[in-house]
Amino acid sequence: MNTLTKISVLLVLLGIVFQVFLRPLLFVTLGIGRELQPLSGFPYQCRRIEDPRLQACEDMWLSESTRQLFLACSDPIARTKWVPNIGLLNASARGLNDAVIALDLDSPKGSSFAYRILKTPKFQGVDGDGRLHLLAITGSENQNSQTIDLYLNNARPSMDTLTGLSLDNEKTGANMTIEHFQLSTKTSATTLLHQKTFHNPEIRTPNNIALAPLGGGFFITNDHGTAKAGLPFSLAPILRNGDITYCHPSNDCKTVHRGLSFPNGLIMGMDNRLYVPSAFSGGIKIYKVHPDKEIEQVDSIDIPYPIDNLSQDGNGDIWAAAIPKLSRLLESFENPMGVVSPATVFRIRRRKHAGGEWEVEKVLEDRDAEVLPGATTAVHDVKTGRIFLSGIVAPFIAVCEPQKK
């Protein structure tokens, strides 16, 4: 091989590396050159809701029929030490007061809403402490039994089963589970009844949960795949080590799709398709779910932003909380009480004309972090038009009301 040929091959390889690895990292993940818009450019009136119990709420789920917004909340300071999904693995500093909060949307109270802190009696927690370490939350309504099923991503630490002491989670990674609870649909309900703990070798680095259609069970994204700590964990988004895993109600789990870059807050759409965003390469992949719960990619939506959690409203529109400025979000993890990162929210829907392409609209963006939290979840309430926003380290949540014409 002569020198010219070697140079040509090298240039081709460098081009591949740039397109496959560096380009998404620079222009999507890091957002180099991305121009953001001020909140004043959008037709909403937004306000913060500041309350000690409504902090560090990584995820939310709306029960449409009961008008309750369920939030998975924690402690902003503790989040700076213990979030296994981004490699924060100081188990001794984890939050000890995480809770599911039920916000009653039809009961305004000042600038906020009436809420209840849901208790979890008889839940064992870690070594009998009864505590949850919350990240994701999703649910379903059972009209016949008048109950609500909630599924929670519980980021519990790895423990020594003989001594009951915490292992070195920096080396072992967390020992995460999916917890199933149930409560009455009555808006006065204050108790979550524990139904089951899902603990399986395939539940490795779970990010979020989507309930499966027909036959039960659920899908999760393992955002770092098999890598729970160390260098393999750090490289997982670049090496596309993330996966999608299905768990049967019996607790049997199987990986159904591999090769993903930091797959994040997936949802099961009203069309029984699985929508999976990426917090590294951006965009959303769409999968058809087969009866045996194997999945097949059938579509994708190009959004050049890292995307955290998805939600779907009563109209079928999908709402995506995006990360417009990753560097600022990382700063907020260092100082959650003093630094707020910008937020971006997209609405995604099918166009009504023939062909049915996807329409992606930027609905909110807060370039200067004036009001909104660094949002990891956005939920739209169709009845009122309000958009609720929460963030994994944000010491507040926010609500945006449509401006009156």
C-alpha positions in Angstrom: 0.0 0.0 0.0 1.6 3.3 -1.1 1.6 6.5 1.0 -1.3 8.1 -0.9 -3.5 5.1 -0.4 -2.7 5.0 3.3 -3.6 8.7 3.7 -6.8 8.1 1.8 -7.8 5.2 4.0 -6.9 7.2 7.2 -9.0 10.1 6.0 -12.0 7.8 5.4 -11.6 6.3 8.8 -11.3 9.7 10.4 -14.5 10.8 8.6 -16.3 7.8 9.9 -15.2 8.4 13.4 -16.3 12.1 13.1 -19.7 11.2 11.7 -20.5 8.3 14.0 -18.9 9.5 17.3 -17.7 13.1 17.3 -20.4 14.8 15.4 -23.3 13.7 17.7 -21.1 14.4 20.8 -20.2 18.0 19.7 -23.4 19.2 18.0 -26.1 17.2 19.7 -24.9 16.2 23.2 -22.8 19.3 23.9 -24.9 21.6 21.7 -22.0 23.5 20.2 -23.4 26.4 18.1 -26.9 25.9 19.3 -28.9 29.1 19.6 -31.5 29.2 22.4 -34.6 31.3 22.7 -35.8 33.3 25.7 -38.9 32.2 27.6 -40.6 35.5 26.6 -40.8 34.3 23.1 -43.4 31.6 23.9 -47.2 32.2 24.6 -47.2 30.9 28.2 -47.2 32.5 31.6 -44.9 30.4 33.8 -44.2 30.4 37.5 -42.2 28.4 39.9 -43.7 26.3 42.7 -41.2 26.3 45.6 -41.9 23.8 48.3 -39.6 21.6 50.4 -41.4 18.4 49.2 -41.4 19.3 45.5 -37.7 19.2 44.9 -35.5 17.0 42.7 -38.5 15.4 41.1 -36.9 13.5 38.2 -40.1 12.2 36.7 -43.9 12.7 36.7 -47.0 10.8 35.6 -50.5 12.2 35.1 -53.6 10.2 36.0 -56.0 11.8 33.6 -59.3 10.4 35.1 -58.4 11.3 38.7 -56.7 14.6 37.9 -53.6 13.6 40.0 -50.1 14.4 39.0 -47.7 11.9 40.6 -44.1 13.1 41.1 -41.0 11.1 42.1 -39.1 13.5 44.3 -35.9 13.5 46.4 -33.3 15.9 47.8 -31.3 18.2 45.5 -28.2 18.0 47.6 -28.4 14.2 47.8 -28.8 14.0 44.0 -25.3 15.5 43.6 -23.9 12.3 45.2 -26.3 9.5 44.3 -27.6 9.1 40.7 -26.3 5.8 39.4 -27.5 6.5 35.9 -24.9 9.2 35.5 -22.2 7.6 37.6 -22.8 9.4 40.9 -22.3 6.4 43.3 -21.7 7.7 46.8 -24.3 5.5 48.5 -23.6 6.9 52.0 -24.8 10.3 50.8 -28.0 9.1 49.1 -31.3 10.8 49.9 -33.3 9.3 52.9 -36.6 11.1 52.4 -37.5 10.3 48.8 -41.3 10.1 48.2 -44.0 9.9 45.7 -46.1 13.1 45.8 -49.7 13.3 44.5 -50.6 16.8 43.3 -54.4 17.4 43.1 -54.6 19.5 39.9 -58.2 20.6 40.5 -57.4 21.9 44.0 -55.3 25.1 43.6 -53.6 26.4 46.7 -52.0 29.8 46.4 -49.5 29.5 43.5 -49.4 25.7 44.0 -51.8 22.9 44.4 -52.9 20.7 47.3 -50.8 17.6 47.6 -50.3 14.4 49.6 -47.1 12.6 50.5 -47.9 9.0 49.8 -46.8 6.5 52.5 -45.4 3.1 51.8 -46.2 0.8 54.8 -44.8 -2.7 54.8 -42.3 -1.8 52.0 -39.0 -3.3 53.1 -36.6 -0.9 51.3 -32.9 -1.6 51.7 -32.2 -4.0 54.5 -35.6 -3.2 56.1 -35.2 0.6 56.2 -38.4 1.1 54.2 -36.9 3.7 52.0 -37.2 4.4 48.3 -34.5 6.0 46.1 -36.6 7.4 43.3 -35.9 8.1 39.7 -38.6 7.2 37.1 -42.3 6.8 37.6 -45.1 5.6 35.4 -48.6 4.2 35.9 -51.9 2.9 34.7 -55.5 3.3 35.7 -57.8 0.3 36.5 -61.4 1.5 36.1 -62.9 -1.8 37.2 -61.0 -2.1 40.5 -60.8 1.7 41.0 -57.1 1.5 41.6 -54.0 3.0 40.1 -50.8 1.0 39.5 -47.6 2.9 39.9 -44.2 1.5 38.8 -41.1 3.1 40.2 -37.4 2.9 39.3 -35.7 2.4 42.7 -32.0 3.2 42.7 -31.1 1.2 45.7 -27.4 0.7 46.5 -25.5 -2.6 46.4 -25.2 -4.1 49.9 -23.3 -7.0 51.6 -26.1 -9.5 52.3 -24.1 -11.0 55.2 -23.2 -7.8 57.1 -25.9 -5.5 55.8 -23.3 -2.9 55.0 -23.0 -1.0 51.8 -20.5 -2.3 49.3 -18.2 0.0 47.4 -20.8 1.1 44.8 -18.1 3.0 42.9 -16.8 -0.4 41.9 -20.0 -2.5 41.9 -22.6 0.0 40.7 -26.1 0.2 42.2 -28.5 -2.7 42.7 -31.5 -1.2 41.1 -35.1 -2.6 41.1 -38.5 -1.8 39.6 -41.1 -1.5 42.3 -44.9 -2.0 41.7 -47.3 -0.2 44.0 -51.1 0.3 44.0 -53.4 2.9 45.5 -57.1 3.8 45.4 -58.3 6.2 42.7 -59.8 8.3 45.5 -58.1 11.7 45.6 -57.9 11.3 49.4 -55.8 8.2 49.2 -52.5 8.5 51.1 -51.1 5.0 51.0 -49.2 3.1 48.4 -49.6 -0.7 48.8 -46.5 -2.6 47.7 -47.3 -5.3 45.2 -44.0 -6.6 43.9 -40.2 -6.0 43.6 -38.8 -6.8 40.2 -35.1 -7.8 40.6 -33.4 -9.5 37.7 -29.9 -9.7 36.2 -31.3 -8.1 33.1 -32.4 -5.0 35.1 -28.9 -3.5 35.2 -28.9 0.2 34.6 -32.7 1.0 34.3 -33.6 4.5 33.3 -37.4 4.5 32.8 -40.4 2.2 32.5 -43.1 1.7 29.9 -46.0 -0.6 30.6 -46.4 -3.3 27.9 -49.7 -3.7 25.9 -51.5 -7.0 26.0 -50.3 -9.5 28.5 -48.8 -7.1 31.0 -45.2 -6.6 32.1 -43.1 -3.7 31.1 -40.2 -2.4 29.1 -37.2 -0.6 30.5 -34.2 1.2 29.0 -30.9 0.1 30.4 -29.2 3.4 29.6 -25.7 2.0 30.0 -26.5 -1.6 29.1 -24.4 -4.1 31.1 -21.9 -1.5 32.4 -22.7 -0.4 36.0 -19.5 1.4 37.0 -16.0 2.4 35.9 -14.6 3.0 32.5 -17.0 0.7 30.6 -19.8 2.8 32.2 -18.3 6.0 31.0 -17.8 4.8 27.5 -21.2 3.1 27.2 -23.0 6.0 25.4 -20.2 6.3 22.8 -20.0 2.6 22.3 -23.8 2.3 22.1 -24.0 -0.2 24.9 -27.6 0.8 26.0 -30.5 -1.6 25.5 -34.2 -2.1 25.8 -35.4 -5.0 28.1 -38.8 -6.5 28.6 -39.9 -8.0 32.0 -42.8 -10.3 32.3 -45.1 -10.1 35.4 -43.5 -13.3 36.6 -40.2 -11.4 36.9 -38.6 -13.1 33.9 -36.7 -10.5 31.8 -35.1 -10.5 28.4 -33.1 -8.0 26.4 -35.0 -7.2 23.2 -32.8 -4.6 21.5 -29.2 -3.5 21.9 -26.8 -1.0 20.4 -28.3 2.3 21.7 -26.6 5.5 22.9 -28.0 6.4 26.4 -31.6 5.4 25.7 -33.7 7.4 28.2 -37.3 8.0 29.3 -39.3 5.7 27.0 -43.1 5.6 26.8 -45.7 3.2 25.4 -47.8 5.3 23.1 -51.6 5.1 22.6 -50.8 3.3 19.3 -49.0 0.5 21.3 -45.7 1.6 19.8 -42.6 2.1 22.0 -41.0 5.5 21.8 -37.4 5.6 22.9 -35.4 8.9 23.2 -31.6 9.3 23.4 -29.9 11.6 25.9 -26.7 11.3 23.9 -27.4 11.3 20.1 -30.8 12.9 20.3 -34.0 11.9 18.5 -36.6 9.3 19.2 -36.7 5.7 17.8 -40.1 4.1 17.4 -40.7 0.3 17.7 -43.5 -2.0 16.9 -44.2 -4.5 19.8 -44.8 -8.1 18.7 -47.0 -10.5 20.7 -43.9 -12.2 22.1 -42.7 -8.8 23.2 -39.8 -8.7 20.7 -39.6 -5.3 19.1 -38.9 -4.0 15.6 -37.9 -0.4 14.7 -40.4 1.0 12.3 -39.7 4.8 12.4 -37.6 7.5 13.9 -38.0 11.2 14.7 -35.0 13.5 14.2 -34.6 16.0 17.0 -31.0 17.3 17.4 -31.1 17.7 21.2 -30.4 15.3 23.9 -33.8 14.1 25.2 -34.5 13.0 28.7 -38.1 11.8 29.5 -41.1 11.6 27.2 -44.8 11.8 28.2 -48.0 11.6 26.2 -51.1 13.7 26.8 -54.7 12.9 26.5 -54.7 14.0 22.8 -51.9 11.6 22.0 -49.3 14.3 21.6 -45.8 13.4 22.8 -43.9 15.9 25.0 -40.2 15.7 25.2 -38.0 17.4 27.9 -34.7 18.2 26.1 -31.3 19.3 27.4 -30.2 22.4 25.5 -27.0 23.1 27.4 -25.4 20.0 28.9 -22.5 22.0 30.5 -24.9 24.1 32.5 -26.9 21.0 33.6 -23.6 19.5 34.9 -22.9 22.8 36.8 -26.3 22.5 38.4 -25.3 19.0 39.8 -22.4 20.8 41.5 -24.6 23.5 42.9 -28.3 22.6 42.6 -29.4 25.4 45.0 -27.5 28.1 43.1 -27.4 27.1 39.4 -30.4 26.5 37.2 -29.8 25.1 33.7 -31.8 26.2 30.6 -34.8 24.1 29.6 -36.4 23.1 26.3 -39.7 21.3 25.6 -40.9 19.8 22.3 -44.3 18.7 21.3 -44.4 15.9 18.7 -47.5 14.9 16.8 -48.5 13.3 13.5 -49.4 15.7 10.7 -53.0 15.3 9.7 -52.4 15.4 5.9 -51.7 12.3 3.9 -48.4 10.7 4.6 -48.6 11.4 8.4 -45.0 12.7 8.8 -44.0 13.9 12.3 -44.4 17.5 13.3 -41.9 18.6 15.9 -42.6 22.0 17.6 -40.5 23.8 20.2 -43.2 24.8 22.7 -41.0 26.2 25.5 -37.4 27.2 25.9 -35.8 29.2 28.8 -32.5 30.3 27.5 -31.6 32.4 30.6 -33.1 29.9 33.2 -35.4 32.7 34.4 -38.3 30.6 35.6 -38.1 27.0 34.4 -36.1 24.2 36.1 -33.5 22.3 34.1 -36.4 20.0 33.1 -36.0 16.3 32.9 -39.8 15.8 32.4 -42.6 17.9 30.9 -46.3 16.9 31.3 -49.2 18.5 29.5 -52.6 18.6 31.0 -55.1 18.7 28.1 -58.0 19.9 30.3 -56.3 23.2 31.3 -53.5 23.5 28.7 -51.0 23.7 31.6 -47.5 22.3 31.2 -45.8 21.0 34.3 -42.0 20.8 34.5 -39.7 19.1 36.9 -35.9 18.5 37.1 -33.7 15.9 38.6 -31.7 18.3 40.8 -34.1 21.4 40.6 -35.2 22.7 44.0 -38.6 23.6 42.6 -41.1 22.6 39.9 -42.8 24.9 37.4 -46.2 25.3 35.8 -46.9 27.2 32.5 -50.4 28.5 31.8 -51.4 29.4 28.2 -51.6 33.1 27.8 -55.1 34.4 27.4 -55.7 35.8 23.9 
